[in-house]
């Protein structure tokens, strides 16, 4: 399945049904008169967050959504049936933005959460409602109120407890493959990962969702490389795992590059807790690992975890540190509908 995290769609709520012009005239009934009913209300446009979706690819092929209009009123003061609401199902973590792509209209982060974005038009008045002491036989009715319409942008921000960041070829795909059942593509070239990957980590009778995003390079905030558009998928993460390749670029420089790009992106990423992992230690000797670890601490890392994504060495200590920043029950550990208690989460402090 192709991954798509942004889509533009057109939505229109239903128009209200017209009122009826009708007169009551029955045998053996002494008085007649107007009895036209009101029109039915038009359908609403509703967005609903559901499980089982992790892409907006469906909205590439279906881009126009229109709710049903209300039915017209009828005689005997019968109100027309309301138009059916149109429920648009989107993945968890989807934001609905105005056409300016900045104003957030809705943010769907809970399973089953519904937001009525456009309300259907009210039905028109039947001629019975126009009756008065001076207008005993009205022949006018209301046409029904029009629905609303607009273009909106859908932007998906994946819901994950922890996020992986680092330069290209830092070993993020190998890392996530080692500790989850994800089968991320691994290759010896830059930007092997071209779209975010999700995996569920199970560690010490706990589980949490881990997100891997394409690598960052210097100038990503200005569009260099793949750019920073995928950083939106880790905005909701509790903690970031910063993976650094001990066998590649100078580790201290790699740390500084990614930190600068996170700060340039903003959205609170620069303030998120960070766990620094020195990866690929299986390719070098222990003395070099100690030397680079000291260098990273001098560059600002509170603590460095030497690991190997290929062999799994050092993973337990790293995952223990990640669990310290997660709530007592993560999203995958909570029953559907249970709300997370913010007090359960540990505040950021040096490890």
N, C-alpha and C positions, 0 to 999 in steps of 0.2 A: 504494500500500500504506500502511495506517495505521501510525503509529509508536507502539509501546508499550514502555516500558522497565521496567515493574514488573508482576508477576503472581503470584498466590497459587495454588498447586496442592496436591493431595493425592497422596501416593505410598505404595505398599504393596508390599513384597517378597513373593515367593511362599512359601506354607507348604510345609513338607516333606511328602513323600508318606508314607502309612502303611506299616508293615511288613506282611509276609504271614504268615499261619498256614497252613502246609502240611506234609504228611508224605510221605516217600518210601516207596513200597510197590510194588516191581516184581517181576515173576516172574523166578525164577532168581537173584535178588539176595538174599544171605543176610541182610543187615542192613538194616532200614528206619530210620525216625526222622524227626525234624523237618528240613525243608529250606527253610523260608520265608526269602526274601531281604529285605534292608532297602529302605525307601522312598527315592525320589530326592530330591535337594536342591531347594528352591524357587529360583526365579529371582531374580537380584539387580536392584536399581534402579541404573542407571549413567547418569551425565551425560557427554555428549561434546561438545566444542567443534568446530564445523564452520564452514567458510567459506560464503559465499553468503547468510548471514542477518544482518540488522542490526536486527531488531525481535522482540519477544516476542508479537506479535499472535496467533500460533497458539494460545497458552496462554489466550487469552480464551475460545475456543470449546471447547477440550479441557482440562479441569482435573483429571481423575482418571486416575491412572496406576497400574496394578496388574500386577505381574509374574506369570507363570504358576506355578502350584503344581507340586510334584514329583509324579511318578506313583508308584503303589503298587508294592511289591515283589511277587515271584511265586515259585512253587515252583522247585525245582532251584537254590536259592540265587541266584536272579536279582534283581539290584538294579534298582529302578525307574528309569526315565529321569528326568534332572533337568529341572526347568522351564526354559523359555527366559528368558534375561535380557531385561529391558526397557531399551533404550538410548534415552534422551531427548536429542535433539539440540538444542543451544542455540547462540546466536551467540557469537563470540569476545568475551571481556570480561564474560561473565555471572558473577555471584556467586550462590551458593545460600545463603540466610539462614534461620536458624531462625524459628519462628513469632513470636518477639519482634522480628524485623526488625533485630536488632543483631548477633547471634552469627553469624559467617561460618562456614559448613560446608564450602564449596568455592569456589575462584576459578579459573575456566577462562580462561587467557590464551594458550595455545598451540594451534595447529591440531592436531586429533587427540587432544588431552589428554582422558583419561578418569578419572572419579572414581566409585568404587563407594560410593554414599551409604548404601544399605540392603542388607544381605546377606540372602539367602533363608534360610529355616529349614532345618535338617538333617532328613534323612529319618528316619522311625521305625525301630526295630529289628525285624527279622523274628524269628519264633520260634526259628530256629536259633541266634541269639546268646544265647538264654535257656537253652540246654541246659547241663546240668551233671551231675555224678555223682549228684546227689540229685533232679534234675528232668529225667528222660530224655525226657519227652514234654510239653514246655511248650506251652500253648495261648494264651499271651498274646503280644502284639506292641505296639510303640510306635505312637502315632497320628501322629507327625511333629511337629516343632517349628513353632510359628507364625512367620510373617514379622513384620517390623517395619513400622510405619506412622506417618506424621506429615504435618503440613502444613508446607510450606516456601514462602518467598518467593523469586522470581527477580528479580534486579535487574541490568539491563544497564548497563555502563559502557563506552561505545564506546572502541575502541582507536585513538587518534590520536597523531601525533607532535607536533603543535602545535595550540593552541586559540585561538579568537577570543573576546575578551571586550570589553565596552563597554556604554554606555548604549543604550537603544532609539534607533533612527534614526542610529546612528553610522556606518552604511554598511557593516556587516559582510556583509550578503547581496550587495551590489554587489561588495564586495572578493573574496569567495569565488567569485563568478561570473566575475570578471575573470581569476583565475589558475588556475581549475580548470574542468572540464566540468560542474560542478553547475549546476542551473537553480533556484536558490533564489528564492523569491518576494520581490519588491521593491515597497515601497509607501511613500507619504509619510504614514505614521501609526505610532504606537507599537505595538510588539510585532507587527510584520509576521511575524517568525520566531516560530513557536509550538512548534517541535520542533527538535531538533538536526539539522544537515546535515553530511554528510561529503563531502570532495572530495580528489582526488589532485593534488598540485602537482608539476609537472616544471620544474626549474630547474637550469641548468648541469650537465646530464647526471646529475642526482640527482632523486629523487622522494620525497615524503613525504605522509602523510595529514594533512589540516587539518580541524578540527571547528569549526563555527559553532553557538553556543548562543543561546537567546533572551536579549535584553538585560536587564541588571540596573538596578534603581533603588534609591534610598535606602530601607532597610527591607526589602529582598528576603529577608534572613535571617529576618525575622518574617512572611514571606508576602506582602509588598507586591508588586503587579504579578503576574507569573507566579511569583514566588518564586525560590528558589535550588535547587530539586530537580534542575535540569538541570546544575548544577555538577559533579555526580558524573561526567559524561561527559568532563570535562577533568582529572580527578584523575590520570590516567596520562600526561598530556602531558609532553613534555620542556620545552617552552617555551610561554609564553602571549604572544599578540600583543594588546596593549591598543590598541584603535582609539578615537580621540577625534575628535569632529566639531568642526572649526574654525569651522563656521558655526552651531553650536548653543549649548548651555550653555557657560558659562565653562570652558575646557579644564582649568585647574587644579582647579576644583571637580569636574569630571567624573572626573578622575584620582583624587581623594580618595574620591569616592563608591564607585567600583568597588573600590579598594584596601580600604576598610573592609568591604565586603560579602564579599570574598575572605577577609579575616582572620576575620570572624564565622562563616563557613562552616567554616573549619579544614581538616582532612584534608590539611594540607601545602600547600594552594594559596598561602598567603601567602609561602611560601619558594621557590616556583617562579620560574625566570628570567622576566623580563618584557622585551618589546621594545615600546616605545611608538611608535605611529604617529599622526601628525596628519593626519587624512583630509579630503578635499574641498578641497584647496588650489587647485583650478581655479576655485573660486567667489570667491576673495579675492586681494588683491595680495600681492606678495612681502614687502613691509614688515610686513604683519600676520602673515604666516607666521613671520618671524624673531622678532617680538615675542612671539607665543604660544609659540614653541619655547623662548625664554629663560625664560618664565614656568613652563613645565612642568619645565625643568631645575631651577629654583629650588624647585619643589614636590617634587622628589625623583627625577625621571627621570634616569637616567644619560646617555641620549642620545635624541634625538627624530628620527624619520624622517618628513619631510613627504612625503605621497603623495596620489594621487588614485585612488580605486577605479574611478571612471568612465572616466578616460583611461589609466590604467596608469602615470602618471608617478611616479617614485621607487620603483617596485616592486622593481627589481633590487637596490638597496642594502638594502632591508628583508629580502628573501628571503636575501641573502647573510648577513645577521646571524642569521637563523633557522637556517640550515644550520650555523653555528658551534656550536650547542647540540645538534645531532643526532649520533647514533652514526655510525660509519663506514659502516654499512649499516642502513637503516631496515627496518621490518617488510615493506614492499612490495618492498624490494630483496633480501631474503634468501630463499634457496630454502626450500621447505616443510620444517619440522623443524629448521632451523638455529637454534641458540640465540644470542641476542644477547650480545655481550661487554660487560659493564658498563664495562670500562675504556676503551671507545671513546668514551664520552660525555664532553663537555666540562663541567667544573663551572661553576656560576654565578659569574660575576664581572662587574663593570660593563663595558658595551660601550665 
